[in-house]
Amino acid sequence: MQAKLILLAAGMLAAVATQAGALKVTVLDKEGKPVPDAVVVLAPAAPGAPKPLPTHVTISQEKMRFVPAVSLVAVGAQATFVNNDPWEHHVRASAAGLHSFDDAPGGGFELRLDGKAAGKPAAVAEGRFDKAGPVLLGCHLHASMKAHVFVSDTPWAALSDDSGQASFEAVPEGLVRIKVWQADQLLDLPPQQLTLTAAPAAASVQLQVVPRRRRV
């Protein structure tokens, strides 16, 4: 009897294992080159068990830039802004692209950070991302400073790496919808659909633009 139970449990585990697979999505620009820092969002047929997204992010201001240039967080995530420059900076968080927060409560925020004095700790300020969607970060004093935070209401989201790839594990079998957001792609791309099995799968999405190169 015990042997039968062990075999039954092993069979159930095998059945569960066949219900999920790996998926790699490659994001390409208009010229076919890989695009880093694009956000890939999945809508699988079943809930699955994805890794949770970060609920906290640290964004620094260094050499007149926001670092990192793109962050991916969950709705409600807390942000810590750190000014490592010797001059004052602002942080203005507002909806990116063609959308707006329409003055909705919790939709955006503004902060001010003093410059870092020699031998002193950097100034720090806190903000919270309470609304799903892409957020543009800017500085009133330095118009060239821009960064983005993508606030996702689903954990099925990932940033593409330097090779343009976003990787997902244990994606449930069946139909999955793939959407891509990229800061310079102002018009939403139509979602792609893919039917997954337990075998590893790959897909590619091509932007309609060539993203601007970030200043280093």
C-alpha positions, -999 to 999 in steps of 0.1 A, spaced: 0 0 0 28 24 9 46 16 -24 14 24 -43 11 58 -25 47 67 -33 41 58 -70 9 78 -70 27 108 -55 55 106 -80 30 105 -108 12 135 -95 45 154 -93 54 144 -129 20 156 -141 25 190 -124 60 193 -139 46 188 -174 23 218 -169 51 244 -170 80 253 -191 107 280 -198 101 309 -221 127 333 -235 114 365 -253 139 385 -274 132 421 -280 146 436 -312 146 472 -325 134 483 -359 168 473 -374 168 439 -358 193 447 -330 187 435 -294 171 459 -270 180 460 -233 158 474 -206 125 466 -223 97 452 -201 81 419 -212 48 411 -196 31 377 -199 -6 368 -195 -5 330 -193 -36 308 -194 -32 297 -158 -19 316 -127 12 295 -122 38 304 -96 61 332 -109 88 349 -88 74 380 -71 86 414 -83 107 437 -61 87 458 -36 116 482 -30 141 499 -54 170 522 -48 175 548 -76 206 570 -74 214 604 -90 249 603 -102 268 624 -128 235 640 -139 218 606 -145 193 584 -128 208 549 -121 194 525 -131 178 539 -162 149 514 -160 135 496 -130 107 470 -127 87 468 -95 54 456 -82 24 480 -75 29 496 -41 67 494 -42 88 518 -22 116 538 -38 146 553 -21 162 581 -41 199 589 -33 216 621 -46 253 614 -50 259 646 -70 273 678 -52 243 698 -64 206 698 -57 183 676 -77 145 671 -79 126 640 -86 93 643 -105 74 610 -111 46 611 -136 30 588 -162 52 580 -192 43 580 -228 9 591 -241 -9 584 -208 -14 606 -178 -23 600 -142 -51 626 -145 -43 638 -110 -55 605 -96 -46 601 -59 -13 584 -55 -6 587 -92 27 606 -89 50 625 -66 77 652 -64 108 652 -42 138 675 -36 172 663 -26 201 685 -15 235 680 -30 260 658 -13 285 678 7 321 665 8 325 640 37 288 639 44 262 612 37 241 616 5 207 631 8 179 605 7 141 608 -1 114 582 -3 85 577 -28 59 551 -35 46 537 -68 9 530 -62 -4 529 -97 4 503 -124 20 514 -156 52 531 -169 65 561 -148 88 588 -161 113 602 -137 127 637 -143 144 666 -126 131 701 -127 166 716 -126 182 693 -151 159 685 -181 183 659 -196 179 637 -165 153 610 -173 147 574 -162 117 551 -161 100 528 -136 76 502 -149 50 494 -122 35 460 -129 2 446 -115 13 411 -125 45 392 -114 47 378 -149 71 406 -160 108 408 -167 134 432 -180 154 423 -211 191 420 -207 220 433 -229 212 405 -254 176 417 -256 163 386 -238 138 383 -210 136 349 -194 107 332 -176 106 299 -157 76 276 -150 52 293 -174 19 273 -175 11 253 -206 -15 267 -230 -21 301 -246 1 329 -234 -1 366 -244 31 386 -247 33 424 -244 64 446 -246 69 481 -233 100 502 -241 105 538 -232 110 551 -268 81 530 -282 54 555 -276 26 536 -294 17 503 -278 27 473 -298 -1 447 -304 3 417 -281 16 384 -295 1 350 -287 19 318 -283 8 283 -273 32 268 -248 40 231 -240 62 218 -213 92 221 -236 113 253 -236 100 279 -260 113 312 -275 96 342 -291 107 375 -305 91 409 -306 103 437 -328 99 474 -320 89 500 -345 117 523 -333 154 524 -327 158 534 -290 180 564 -282 214 555 -268 217 565 -231 244 590 -222 273 574 -203 
